[in-house]
Amino acid sequence: MLKKIAIGLAALALPFSASTATAGALSSTYSEVHFYSDSQMTEEIGGFIHYCDGSTVTWGEVFTSHYFTEDTHDCGD
């Protein structure tokens, strides 16, 4: 199941380049994903944020680990 989620998240990040903000279509949700080096999630190694205005920022090693957290909120929150 985590593999399917990671593949889906990878598909979302393909249009975006690392460490840059890219304008895109407006979104109804704000998403934040953090990737970790181990199953205890003690060391963050990268992540990305997809903002409500459609821009995305990535950092570090994204989609290189099976261990991640995702937090999504409605843009109105």
C-alpha positions as CSV (number, residue, x, y, z in Angstrom):
1,M,0.0,0.0,0.0
2,L,2.8,2.5,0.9
3,K,4.4,1.7,-2.4
4,K,1.3,2.7,-4.3
5,I,1.0,5.9,-2.3
6,A,4.7,6.7,-3.0
7,I,4.2,6.1,-6.7
8,G,1.2,8.4,-6.7
9,L,3.1,11.1,-4.9
10,A,5.9,10.7,-7.3
11,A,3.5,11.3,-10.2
12,L,2.4,14.5,-8.5
13,A,5.9,15.8,-8.2
14,L,7.1,15.1,-11.7
15,P,6.2,18.6,-13.1
16,F,8.1,20.3,-10.3
17,S,11.9,20.8,-10.0
18,A,13.7,20.5,-6.7
19,S,14.1,23.6,-4.5
20,T,12.0,25.8,-6.7
21,A,8.5,27.2,-6.7
22,T,6.5,26.5,-9.8
23,A,3.2,28.2,-10.6
24,G,0.3,25.9,-11.5
25,A,-3.4,25.6,-11.3
26,L,-5.2,26.7,-8.1
27,S,-5.7,23.8,-5.7
28,S,-8.5,23.2,-3.1
29,T,-6.0,21.6,-0.7
30,Y,-2.6,22.4,0.8
31,S,-0.3,19.3,1.1
32,E,2.9,18.8,3.0
33,V,4.9,15.6,2.6
34,H,8.1,14.8,4.6
35,F,10.4,11.8,3.8
36,Y,12.5,10.1,6.5
37,S,15.5,7.8,6.5
38,D,14.0,5.2,8.9
39,S,10.8,3.6,10.0
40,Q,10.9,5.5,13.3
41,M,10.9,8.7,11.3
42,T,13.7,10.3,13.3
43,E,15.7,11.9,10.5
44,E,14.0,13.9,7.8
45,I,15.8,13.7,4.5
46,G,13.5,15.7,2.2
47,G,10.0,16.7,1.4
48,F,7.7,18.9,-0.6
49,I,4.9,21.4,0.0
50,H,2.1,22.0,-2.6
51,Y,0.5,25.4,-1.8
52,C,-3.0,26.5,-2.5
53,D,-1.9,28.8,-5.3
54,G,-0.6,25.8,-7.3
55,S,3.1,26.4,-6.5
56,T,5.3,23.6,-5.1
57,V,8.5,23.6,-3.2
58,T,10.7,20.6,-2.8
59,W,13.9,20.0,-0.8
60,G,16.4,17.2,0.0
61,E,15.8,13.6,-1.1
62,V,12.2,13.3,-2.3
63,F,10.7,9.9,-3.1
64,T,13.9,8.0,-2.1
65,S,12.4,6.5,1.0
66,H,9.3,4.4,1.9
67,Y,8.9,6.3,5.1
68,F,7.0,9.5,4.9
69,T,4.2,11.5,6.4
70,E,1.5,13.5,4.6
71,D,-0.6,16.3,5.9
72,T,-3.4,17.8,3.8
73,H,-5.8,20.6,4.6
74,D,-8.5,22.5,2.8
75,C,-7.2,25.8,1.5
76,G,-10.0,27.6,3.4
77,D,-8.6,26.4,6.8
